[in-house]
Amino acid sequence: MKSKILVGLNVLMTAMVLGGVIHSCSRQVVTEEDKQLLHEAQSYFEPLPQSIIDEEAKADLIVLGRKLYFEKQLSKDGSMSCNTCHDLGNFGVDNLATSPSFDGSVSGDRNSPTVYNAALHFSQFWDGRDETVEDQALGPILNPVEMAMASEEEVMERLQAMDEYRELFAKAFPDDENPFEYVNVGKAIGAFERTLLTTDRFDDYLKGDVFALSAKERAGLRAFIEVGCMTCHDGPLLGGNSFQMIGAVNPYETEDKGRYLVTGDEWDKYFFKVPSLRNIEKTWPYFHDGRVETLEEAITLMGHHQLGIDLDENQVKEIKAFLTSLTAKELPHFEELEKN
């Protein structure tokens, strides 16, 4: 009986070993080429950080900022909130070329960029006129072609008239003699926006999981690097960290003079902040003017205008495949989205 048991165990162990061999043989093998590509990618790009704000220590500030982000009373007629143009349920955009004003009578001059990962940008707006999301949050509220509030005082009077805000501002700014200051609106919204980070398969790849990207996506990454896209689109955001002239090699027709309108410096004409490519698949239309509807066209035009290269159809398809790996695995859920 004992010998039968031992024979049975040996047969089982052999089967398990063979099963392991068969399984290991069926696994994808990391080639030297794969290793080299990963190493090169890691020299240009970085995974997105998991956090950039102490959410526990700043909890009251973030709660206030979240409420203000969805607050329609920050617009002239109570119809528009930050989320109207930067829809958190739609990758932080409205998918319009340019966003309309509170009453729809006019539209802005530039495309509304995503708010996801915006706090990681080295400056805000296409022309970089503000450095932080805290500063940026204050501009649209008073802009006559956006939310169109008449003054800082009017904003604060509206908020102070609501019991809930009196409590929230007091908790968020316990050391302020008067927490109802306009600058604190920006501080709160900015704190909330600092929580809006995404994660995607390219992050997994950069951390060492070669097969987080498909073979086609890895081919696209290789093409992205080889043609020179990473010259401007590098770092954790694949962009968002420099100003570049649109039409650097071949002119791009636009009346918008970009950063020149901020600095008055002739050298800044037609310079814009390089956009992040995180979630780029979902944040169409493209470029500062929102003129380009498809990702394929955007890739083709950037090759021509910025690199002086006429990319072939296969290169465009491969690069597009890589860019889809930059789409967030999931977006945070906000109950407020169901009410707006």
Secondary structure by P-SEA (a helix, b strand, c coil): caaaaaaaaaaaaaaaaaaaaaaaaacccccaaaaaaaaaaaaccccccccccccccaaaaaaaaaaaaaccccccccccccccccccccccccccccccccccccccccccccccccccccccccccccccaaaaaacccccccccccccaaaaaaaaaacaaaaaaaaaacccccccccaaaaaaaaaaaaaacccccaaaaaaacccccccaaaaaaaaaaaaacccccccccccccccccccccccccccccccccccccccccccccccccccccccccccccccccccaaaaaaaaaaccccccccaaaaaaaaaaaaaacccbbbbbcccccc
